Structures are given as C-alpha cells and as structure tokens.
Amino acid sequence: MPRSQKQSTPGVSPQKWFGDELRRLRKDSGMSAKSLGKLVQVSEDVIYAVETGKYPSCRLDLAKALDEVFETAGLFERAWPMAFRPADSDKQAPNSEKEAPTRVEATVQVHEGRILGRGSTTTPSESLDPVDRRALLLGGLAALAPVDLISLVTPTAQPEIPQEIRLRDIALLEQAADHIHAMDNAHGGGGLVAEIANGSMAWAVRLLPVKCPPALRPHLLSAVARLGLVVGASQFDAYAHDDARVSFRMAAECAEEGKNWHLRAKTYSFMARQAIWTGDPDTGLTDAEKGLVRSDRITPTERAMLHTARARAFGKMGDVSNTLMAVGDADTAFEHSNPAEDPPWMAYYDHAQHHGDTAHALYDLAIRAGQDPGRAAERFKIAVDGHGKAFARSRVISRTKWASLNMAKGDPHKAVALGHLALDEVGKLTSRRAADDLRELSQFAARHRGVTGAANLRERIDATVPS
C-alpha cells in the first residue's frame, strides 16, 4: 500500500526545509521514493526519512546525488552543512567533505541483471507546458503518460541529446519503458501508444553513442535494452513485425553488451513468441533455446517463461510429447519461483500469466492433435480469474481462447457466454492479436449454425472486429 504523505511545515528547521524541498521535487517529477532511492543507491525508507526530517545523518554524497538527479545546481549540497553536519564537525573532521566522492557516479554500483528503478523516474522538461497541455494532447491516456513522454511525440519539444549521459537520462529511459509497458498492457499496441513507443525508441538509439561514464554504461545499456523489449512487444501486438524484430534485436545486443542475462532471457522469450505467432515455430524454438543458454544465471521464473515458449513452439508443430515435457519443465521451474529474486519487470509473470501462457501450448494440442481440451481450459480459467485490470489484454485473449476451446471441443453455449464477456472488454483495446483471436472464435462458432447464441456471437464479433 502506498505511504500517505504528511504535510510538513517549511521553515521549521534547515533539516525540515531540506526534506520538504526533496519531497516537492520528487513529487513534481512523478517519481516514487523507491525509484529515487534506486537512482541514488539508498532504500526508499531513507528517502522518506529524509523527507520527513527523521534522518539526521544524511550523507553529503547523497545530497550531491540528489542534485545530480534533479539538476538543482548544487542546491542540496549547499544546504547539507546547515541541515545535517554537526556543529562541531569542522573541529573534528576539517577535511571530511574533501573525502566524500566528488562525482555522483562514485555512489553507483553495477548490479548485473538488474536495472535501476521500476516506477516513474522522470523530471519534467522545462520546455513543456503544465498538465493542461498534456491532457489536451493525450486525452484519456493523460493519466498514464508522464509529461516528458509528450516531448517524444510533439516535434516542437524533442528532448535534447546531452553531451554526457547522466542518471537523469537513464531515469527517463526507464520511465518511458514503464509507462509504455503499462499502456500497452491496458490498451494494446497501435495508436497513440505506438507513437509514444516509436518516439521513445528513436530517442534511445540517439543516446547510445553519447559519452557515458564507465560506471553508468551498464545501466544505460540495460535501460535501452528494456525499452527496446517493451517497444518491440508493443509493435508485435500492433503487427508491425519488421519494426518489432529490429527493436528486439537491439534489445538483445544491448543486453549482451551490458551482460544483463535477465534482459537477454526476456528478449529471446519475446523473439520466440513473435516467431511462433508469425508461423515460424522452428525459429521460435531456437530463440527460446538461446534464451536458456547459461540458465544458471537466470531466475526460476525466467526459466519457466522460456520453457513455456518452447512448449508453445512444440504445440504449433503438433509435437505432443515434447509439448507436454516442456509444459512440465515450465511448471517445475515456476514451482521454485521467488519474486524477490526476479528483476522488477518480471513481476508480470505471476500465477495467472504462467497458466495463461502454458494454456496456449495445450490449446494447440487440443485443436491440432486431438488432445484433452480440459487441461488447457483449466489453465485459461486460472489466467482469466487472476488477471486484473492492468492486464486487460491478457485477460481478453485468455478468455477468447477459452471460448474457442469450448466452441471447438466442448460446450458451445458456454463458449457463447465466454465470448460475450471477452467482447465486453475488447472494445477498449487496440490489440490486433486480440482481434485475430476473436475472428478465430467466430470461425469455430460457424460450425454451430443451429445454435442461436452462436450466430448472435458471430454477428457481434463481425461488428466489433470486421474482416
């Protein structure tokens, strides 16, 4: 549960002023305490403690790091002696400030396989108008899109390319990935989501050759890799397959160069899924196997994700025994899943996602190889029940597949009910994958011309997603 923010009174003490100013800048930027903490290498509890005046020993290097993130021209560093340095510090340690790191990069540690931050991490661009302009530009998506992302789709406010990479630039890349991921899951690829995604990707590519401090280079590569992965997934959903392949390839190369095995695994998983979806399960299987190279360096959750991709490839091939073995491997890996070990962006791969993904492989066996449809149906139900509003697309796709399974191999009346529930949600999406799944459901419904409900469902599908 998010922490409630208490109103503090500026001017009570230098320390309180310091905390109030930090909180104001953080909230104005849309940044969470957790995200800011990761940027300056402290916990979110330390950030909250500084903001509320309950952290009497804030380090000078932390003050300098805050100046770097918010680009305050040394504001926190100048305020630090009054707010936190003991009165007798000059006598006890006259050179203490000289011993502190002179650059914020000294406080950054490279954690292989992790990327900085998960929440909003952008500082507003001074060239942009306030929230009213954002609402005008984005309409219904205004609440999801951070202010700086608008500069990626408005030609008059393109973000400037820095002379040297800063923490702030990496933070913007990460926030772009977070927000595109959220919009894509809630609305699907295409439309304005595609505009923001494509603009973000173009900007990220321009950052790669910019001078970057060695300590920040792995973080930059990981941030670009994650953005490439998220943008590629959105392009895949919109059927911009050539663009998606380019984004995925760039993500894989950045992950390789940055030695980020977690992002590498995730990228190859998506490459596999795209190849399978576009009718090339053999290449998809190869990509999934590449992702499992040095599987000791990735988490059980990531191994489950890749084994699921293998299962889906085998399912498309109609290979019953290998599909079932791959589903078993995925289940075994997922049983050992520990969210605390996973990168933050793997949080989506939960109980619902795992069952929905493996259900797709078992669905192909039921449809193509005459296998028991009950195994896939049970998993689709778990996925539908477990996906919340943030994953509306996944819920719609799983419900549609569940309906198709019933229409093809089970109870057409139940299929009709499930199909209408999917249609109730799909109108809010721009997902071409979801639309294609509905068209497949319509084709199965055509087999039941004597069932009034099936005919009505086909009419509604045709009206919603015309051929």
C-alpha positions as CSV (number, residue, x, y, z in Angstrom):
1,M,0.0,0.0,0.0
2,P,1.4,3.4,-0.9
3,R,2.6,5.5,2.0
4,S,0.5,8.5,2.9
5,Q,2.3,11.8,2.6
6,K,2.1,14.1,5.6
7,Q,2.1,17.8,5.1
8,S,5.1,19.4,6.7
9,T,5.7,23.0,7.6
10,P,8.6,24.6,5.7
11,G,10.9,26.8,7.6
12,V,10.7,24.9,10.9
13,S,14.4,23.9,10.6
14,P,17.0,23.6,7.9
15,Q,16.6,19.8,8.1
16,K,12.8,20.1,7.6
17,W,13.3,22.6,4.7
18,F,15.7,20.1,3.1
19,G,13.1,17.3,3.4
20,D,10.3,19.5,2.1
21,E,12.3,20.6,-0.9
22,L,13.3,17.0,-1.7
23,R,9.7,15.8,-1.5
24,R,8.4,18.7,-3.6
25,L,10.9,18.0,-6.4
26,R,10.3,14.2,-6.2
27,K,6.5,14.6,-6.4
28,D,6.7,17.2,-9.1
29,S,8.8,14.8,-11.2
30,G,6.3,12.0,-10.7
31,M,9.0,9.9,-9.2
32,S,8.3,7.3,-6.5
33,A,10.5,7.1,-3.4
34,K,11.6,3.6,-4.4
35,S,12.6,4.8,-7.8
36,L,14.6,7.8,-6.5
37,G,16.2,5.5,-3.9
38,K,17.5,3.2,-6.6
39,L,18.9,6.1,-8.6
40,V,20.9,7.4,-5.6
41,Q,21.6,3.9,-4.1
42,V,19.6,4.2,-0.9
43,S,16.4,2.5,0.2
44,E,13.0,4.1,-0.1
45,D,12.9,4.2,3.7
46,V,15.9,6.6,3.7
47,I,14.2,8.8,1.1
48,Y,11.0,9.0,3.3
49,A,13.1,9.6,6.4
50,V,15.0,12.5,4.8
51,E,11.7,14.0,3.6
52,T,10.1,13.8,7.0
53,G,13.1,15.1,8.9
54,K,13.7,11.7,10.6
55,Y,17.1,11.0,9.1
56,P,19.6,13.2,11.0
57,S,22.7,11.8,9.3
58,C,22.1,12.3,5.6
59,R,25.4,11.8,3.9
60,L,27.0,14.6,1.8
61,D,27.3,12.2,-1.2
62,L,23.6,11.6,-1.0
63,A,22.9,15.3,-1.2
64,K,25.2,15.5,-4.2
65,A,23.4,12.6,-5.9
66,L,20.1,14.3,-5.4
67,D,21.5,17.4,-7.0
68,E,22.6,15.3,-10.0
69,V,19.2,13.6,-10.4
70,F,17.1,16.8,-10.1
71,E,19.7,19.1,-11.7
72,T,19.5,21.6,-8.9
73,A,22.9,23.2,-9.5
74,G,24.2,22.2,-6.1
75,L,21.2,23.2,-4.0
76,F,21.2,20.2,-1.7
77,E,25.0,20.2,-1.4
78,R,24.9,23.8,-0.2
79,A,22.1,23.1,2.2
80,W,23.6,20.0,3.6
81,P,26.0,21.7,6.1
82,M,23.2,23.6,7.8
83,A,20.8,20.7,7.7
84,F,22.9,17.7,8.7
85,R,26.5,18.5,9.6
86,P,27.1,18.5,13.3
87,A,28.0,21.9,14.8
88,D,31.5,20.7,15.9
89,S,32.2,18.8,12.6
90,D,34.7,21.5,11.4
91,K,36.8,20.9,14.5
92,Q,36.5,17.1,14.4
93,A,36.9,16.5,10.7
94,P,38.0,19.6,8.8
95,N,38.6,17.6,5.6
96,S,35.6,15.4,5.8
97,E,33.9,17.0,2.8
98,K,37.1,16.5,0.7
99,E,37.0,12.8,1.4
100,A,33.5,12.5,0.1
101,P,33.0,11.4,-3.5
102,T,33.3,14.3,-5.9
103,R,31.0,12.8,-8.5
104,V,27.7,11.1,-8.1
105,E,28.9,8.2,-10.3
106,A,31.0,7.1,-7.4
107,T,27.9,6.1,-5.5
108,V,26.6,3.9,-8.3
109,Q,27.2,0.2,-8.1
110,V,26.7,-2.1,-11.0
111,H,24.3,-4.9,-10.3
112,E,24.4,-7.4,-13.1
113,G,21.0,-8.5,-14.2
114,R,19.2,-5.6,-12.6
115,I,18.0,-2.3,-13.9
116,L,17.5,0.9,-12.0
117,G,14.1,1.6,-10.8
118,R,10.6,0.4,-11.6
119,G,8.3,3.3,-11.1
120,S,8.1,6.8,-12.5
121,T,11.5,8.4,-12.7
122,T,11.2,11.5,-14.9
123,T,12.0,15.1,-14.2
124,P,9.6,17.4,-16.1
125,S,11.0,19.2,-19.1
126,E,11.2,23.0,-18.6
127,S,10.2,23.4,-22.2
128,L,6.8,21.8,-21.7
129,D,3.5,23.4,-20.7
130,P,1.8,22.1,-17.5
131,V,-0.6,19.3,-17.0
132,D,-3.4,21.0,-19.0
133,R,-1.4,20.7,-22.2
134,R,-0.7,17.1,-21.5
135,A,-4.4,16.4,-21.1
136,L,-5.1,18.2,-24.3
137,L,-2.6,16.0,-26.2
138,L,-3.3,12.7,-24.6
139,G,-7.0,12.8,-23.7
140,G,-7.9,9.6,-22.0
141,L,-4.3,8.5,-21.7
142,A,-3.2,11.6,-19.9
143,A,-3.2,9.9,-16.6
144,L,-0.8,7.2,-17.8
145,A,1.7,9.2,-19.9
146,P,4.3,11.2,-18.0
147,V,5.0,14.7,-19.0
148,D,8.4,14.1,-20.6
149,L,7.0,11.4,-22.8
150,I,4.9,14.0,-24.5
151,S,8.1,15.5,-25.8
152,L,8.8,12.3,-27.7
153,V,5.7,12.7,-29.8
154,T,5.5,16.5,-30.2
155,P,8.1,17.8,-32.7
156,T,8.4,21.2,-31.1
157,A,9.6,19.7,-27.8
158,Q,12.0,17.0,-28.7
159,P,14.3,16.2,-25.7
160,E,17.8,17.4,-26.2
161,I,20.6,14.9,-26.6
162,P,23.0,15.5,-23.7
163,Q,26.8,16.0,-24.0
164,E,27.3,13.2,-21.5
165,I,24.9,10.6,-20.1
166,R,23.5,11.4,-16.7
167,L,21.5,9.5,-14.2
168,R,18.5,11.6,-15.3
169,D,18.8,10.3,-18.9
170,I,18.7,6.7,-17.7
171,A,15.8,7.5,-15.5
172,L,13.8,8.9,-18.4
173,L,14.5,5.8,-20.4
174,E,13.3,3.6,-17.6
175,Q,10.2,5.7,-17.1
176,A,9.4,5.5,-20.8
177,A,9.6,1.7,-20.6
178,D,7.4,1.6,-17.5
179,H,4.7,3.7,-19.0
180,I,4.7,2.2,-22.5
181,H,4.5,-1.2,-20.8
182,A,1.5,-0.1,-18.7
183,M,-0.3,1.5,-21.7
184,D,0.4,-1.5,-23.9
185,N,-1.0,-4.0,-21.4
186,A,-4.1,-1.9,-20.7
187,H,-4.8,-0.7,-24.3
188,G,-2.8,-2.8,-26.7
189,G,-0.2,-1.7,-29.3
190,G,-1.0,0.8,-32.0
191,G,-2.5,4.3,-32.0
192,L,-1.0,6.8,-29.6
193,V,0.8,4.0,-27.7
194,A,2.7,3.3,-30.9
195,E,3.5,7.0,-31.4
196,I,5.0,7.2,-27.9
197,A,6.8,3.9,-28.3
198,N,8.4,4.8,-31.6
199,G,9.5,8.2,-30.5
200,S,11.0,6.8,-27.3
201,M,12.9,4.2,-29.3
202,A,14.3,6.8,-31.7
203,W,15.5,8.9,-28.7
204,A,17.1,5.9,-27.0
205,V,19.1,5.0,-30.1
206,R,20.5,8.5,-30.3
207,L,21.7,8.2,-26.7
208,L,23.8,5.1,-27.3
209,P,26.8,6.8,-28.9
210,V,26.8,9.7,-26.3
211,K,29.8,9.9,-23.9
212,C,28.9,7.9,-20.8
213,P,30.8,7.4,-17.5
214,P,32.0,3.8,-17.2
215,A,30.0,3.3,-14.0
216,L,26.8,4.3,-15.8
217,R,27.4,2.4,-19.1
218,P,25.9,-1.0,-17.9
219,H,22.8,0.9,-16.6
220,L,22.4,2.8,-19.9
221,L,22.6,-0.4,-21.9
222,S,20.1,-2.2,-19.7
223,A,17.7,0.8,-19.9
224,V,17.9,0.8,-23.7
225,A,17.5,-3.0,-23.8
226,R,14.4,-2.9,-21.6
227,L,12.9,0.0,-23.7
228,G,13.7,-2.0,-26.9
229,L,12.0,-5.0,-25.4
230,V,8.9,-3.1,-24.3
231,V,8.6,-1.2,-27.6
232,G,9.2,-4.4,-29.6
233,A,6.4,-6.1,-27.6
234,S,4.0,-3.2,-28.4
235,Q,5.0,-3.3,-32.1
236,F,4.4,-7.1,-32.2
237,D,0.9,-6.6,-30.7
238,A,0.2,-4.0,-33.5
239,Y,1.6,-6.4,-36.1
240,A,4.4,-4.0,-37.0
241,H,6.5,-7.2,-37.2
242,D,9.6,-5.8,-39.0
243,D,9.8,-2.9,-36.6
244,A,9.4,-5.3,-33.7
245,R,12.3,-7.5,-34.9
246,V,14.6,-4.5,-35.1
247,S,13.6,-3.5,-31.6
248,F,14.1,-7.0,-30.2
249,R,17.4,-7.3,-31.9
250,M,18.7,-4.1,-30.5
251,A,17.4,-5.1,-27.1
252,A,19.3,-8.4,-27.3
253,E,22.5,-6.7,-28.4
254,C,22.4,-4.1,-25.6
255,A,21.6,-6.8,-23.1
256,E,24.6,-8.9,-24.3
257,E,27.0,-5.9,-24.2
258,G,25.8,-4.9,-20.8
259,K,26.0,-8.5,-19.6
260,N,22.4,-8.4,-18.4
261,W,21.4,-12.0,-18.6
262,H,17.9,-11.3,-17.3
263,L,17.0,-8.9,-20.0
264,R,18.7,-11.2,-22.5
265,A,16.4,-14.1,-21.5
266,K,13.3,-11.9,-21.6
267,T,14.2,-10.6,-25.1
268,Y,14.7,-14.1,-26.5
269,S,11.4,-15.1,-25.0
270,F,9.6,-12.4,-26.9
271,M,11.6,-13.1,-30.1
272,A,10.4,-16.7,-29.8
273,R,6.8,-15.7,-29.2
274,Q,6.8,-13.5,-32.3
275,A,8.4,-16.1,-34.5
276,I,5.8,-18.7,-33.3
277,W,2.9,-16.2,-33.8
278,T,4.1,-15.4,-37.4
279,G,4.1,-19.1,-38.4
280,D,7.8,-20.0,-37.8
281,P,7.7,-22.2,-34.6
282,D,11.1,-23.7,-35.6
283,T,12.8,-20.3,-35.3
284,G,10.8,-19.7,-32.2
285,L,12.1,-22.9,-30.6
286,T,15.7,-21.8,-31.5
287,D,15.2,-18.4,-29.9
288,A,13.8,-20.0,-26.7
289,E,16.8,-22.3,-26.5
290,K,19.1,-19.4,-26.9
291,G,17.5,-17.7,-24.0
292,L,18.1,-20.7,-21.8
293,V,21.9,-20.6,-22.5
294,R,23.6,-20.4,-19.1
295,S,20.3,-20.9,-17.4
296,D,22.1,-20.9,-14.1
297,R,22.4,-17.1,-14.5
298,I,18.6,-16.5,-14.7
299,T,15.9,-17.0,-12.1
300,P,13.4,-19.9,-12.0
301,T,10.6,-17.5,-13.1
302,E,12.6,-16.7,-16.2
303,R,13.4,-20.3,-16.9
304,A,9.6,-21.0,-16.6
305,M,8.9,-18.2,-19.1
306,L,11.4,-19.7,-21.6
307,H,10.2,-23.3,-21.2
308,T,6.7,-22.0,-21.9
309,A,8.0,-20.5,-25.1
310,R,9.4,-23.9,-26.0
311,A,6.1,-25.5,-25.2
312,R,4.3,-23.1,-27.5
313,A,6.7,-23.8,-30.3
314,F,6.2,-27.6,-30.0
315,G,2.5,-27.1,-29.7
316,K,2.4,-25.3,-33.0
317,M,4.4,-28.2,-34.5
318,G,1.8,-30.7,-33.2
319,D,4.6,-32.4,-31.2
320,V,2.6,-33.8,-28.3
321,S,5.3,-35.5,-26.3
322,N,7.7,-32.5,-26.4
323,T,5.0,-30.0,-25.7
324,L,3.9,-31.9,-22.6
325,M,7.5,-32.2,-21.4
326,A,8.2,-28.5,-22.0
327,V,5.0,-27.6,-20.0
328,G,6.2,-29.9,-17.3
329,D,9.6,-28.2,-17.3
330,A,7.9,-24.8,-17.1
331,D,5.7,-25.9,-14.2
332,T,8.7,-27.3,-12.3
333,A,10.7,-24.1,-12.8
334,F,7.7,-22.0,-11.7
335,E,7.3,-24.0,-8.5
336,H,10.7,-22.7,-7.5
337,S,9.8,-19.1,-8.4
338,N,10.8,-16.5,-5.9
339,P,9.6,-12.9,-6.8
340,A,12.3,-11.5,-4.5
341,E,14.9,-12.9,-6.9
342,D,13.3,-11.6,-10.1
343,P,14.0,-8.3,-11.8
344,P,11.2,-5.9,-11.0
345,W,9.9,-6.0,-14.6
346,M,9.3,-9.8,-14.3
347,A,6.6,-9.2,-11.8
348,Y,4.0,-9.6,-14.6
349,Y,4.9,-13.3,-14.9
350,D,2.8,-14.4,-12.0
351,H,0.4,-17.4,-11.4
352,A,-2.1,-16.1,-13.9
353,Q,0.5,-15.3,-16.6
354,H,2.2,-18.7,-16.3
355,H,-1.1,-20.6,-16.6
356,G,-2.3,-18.5,-19.5
357,D,0.9,-19.0,-21.4
358,T,1.1,-22.7,-20.9
359,A,-2.6,-23.0,-21.7
360,H,-1.8,-21.6,-25.2
361,A,0.5,-24.6,-25.8
362,L,-2.0,-27.1,-24.6
363,Y,-4.7,-25.3,-26.7
364,D,-2.8,-26.1,-29.8
365,L,-2.6,-29.8,-28.8
366,A,-6.3,-29.9,-28.3
367,I,-7.2,-28.2,-31.6
368,R,-4.4,-29.7,-33.8
369,A,-3.7,-33.0,-32.2
370,G,-6.9,-34.2,-30.7
371,Q,-5.6,-34.0,-27.1
372,D,-7.8,-33.5,-24.0
373,P,-9.1,-29.9,-24.0
374,G,-9.7,-29.9,-20.3
375,R,-6.0,-29.3,-19.4
376,A,-5.9,-26.1,-21.4
377,A,-9.4,-25.0,-20.3
378,E,-8.5,-25.3,-16.6
379,R,-5.4,-23.1,-17.1
380,F,-7.3,-20.5,-19.1
381,K,-9.8,-20.2,-16.3
382,I,-6.9,-19.6,-13.8
383,A,-5.5,-16.9,-16.1
384,V,-8.8,-15.1,-16.6
385,D,-9.6,-15.2,-12.9
386,G,-6.1,-13.9,-12.0
387,H,-5.5,-11.1,-14.4
388,G,-6.5,-7.7,-13.1
389,K,-7.4,-4.5,-15.0
390,A,-3.7,-3.7,-15.6
391,F,-3.5,-6.8,-17.8
392,A,-6.8,-6.4,-19.7
393,R,-5.4,-7.6,-23.0
394,S,-4.1,-10.8,-21.5
395,R,-7.4,-11.5,-19.8
396,V,-9.3,-10.9,-23.1
397,I,-7.0,-13.2,-25.1
398,S,-7.2,-16.0,-22.5
399,R,-11.0,-15.7,-22.3
400,T,-11.3,-15.7,-26.0
401,K,-9.1,-18.8,-26.4
402,W,-11.1,-20.5,-23.6
403,A,-14.3,-19.7,-25.6
404,S,-12.8,-21.1,-28.8
405,L,-11.7,-24.2,-27.0
406,N,-15.3,-24.8,-25.8
407,M,-16.7,-23.9,-29.2
408,A,-14.4,-26.3,-31.0
409,K,-14.2,-29.2,-28.5
410,G,-16.8,-28.6,-25.7
411,D,-20.0,-26.8,-24.8
412,P,-20.9,-24.1,-27.4
413,H,-23.3,-22.5,-25.0
414,K,-20.6,-21.9,-22.5
415,A,-18.4,-20.7,-25.4
416,V,-21.0,-18.1,-26.3
417,A,-21.1,-16.7,-22.7
418,L,-17.3,-16.5,-22.6
419,G,-17.2,-14.9,-26.0
420,H,-19.6,-12.1,-25.0
421,L,-17.6,-11.4,-21.8
422,A,-14.5,-11.1,-24.0
423,L,-16.3,-8.7,-26.3
424,D,-17.4,-6.6,-23.4
425,E,-13.7,-5.7,-22.8
426,V,-12.1,-5.9,-26.2
427,G,-13.6,-2.7,-27.5
428,K,-11.3,-0.8,-25.2
429,L,-8.2,-2.4,-26.8
430,T,-6.2,-1.7,-29.9
431,S,-4.7,-5.2,-30.0
432,R,-4.6,-6.9,-33.4
433,R,-3.7,-10.2,-31.7
434,A,-6.9,-10.0,-29.6
435,A,-8.9,-9.2,-32.8
436,D,-7.5,-12.2,-34.6
437,D,-8.3,-14.5,-31.7
438,L,-11.9,-13.2,-31.9
439,R,-12.1,-13.9,-35.6
440,E,-10.9,-17.5,-34.9
441,L,-13.7,-17.8,-32.3
442,S,-16.1,-16.7,-35.0
443,Q,-14.9,-19.4,-37.3
444,F,-15.4,-22.0,-34.7
445,A,-18.9,-20.6,-34.0
446,A,-19.8,-21.1,-37.7
447,R,-19.8,-24.8,-37.1
448,H,-22.8,-24.4,-34.8
449,R,-25.3,-22.8,-37.1
450,G,-28.2,-24.4,-35.2
451,V,-27.2,-22.7,-32.0
452,T,-28.9,-19.3,-31.9
453,G,-26.4,-17.9,-29.4
454,A,-23.5,-18.9,-31.6
455,A,-25.0,-17.0,-34.6
456,N,-25.6,-13.9,-32.4
457,L,-22.0,-14.1,-31.1
458,R,-20.7,-14.2,-34.7
459,E,-22.7,-11.1,-35.6
460,R,-21.3,-9.2,-32.6
461,I,-17.7,-10.3,-33.4
462,D,-18.2,-9.2,-37.0
463,A,-19.5,-5.8,-35.8
464,T,-16.6,-5.4,-33.4
465,V,-13.7,-6.6,-35.4
466,P,-14.7,-6.6,-39.1
467,S,-12.7,-8.7,-41.5
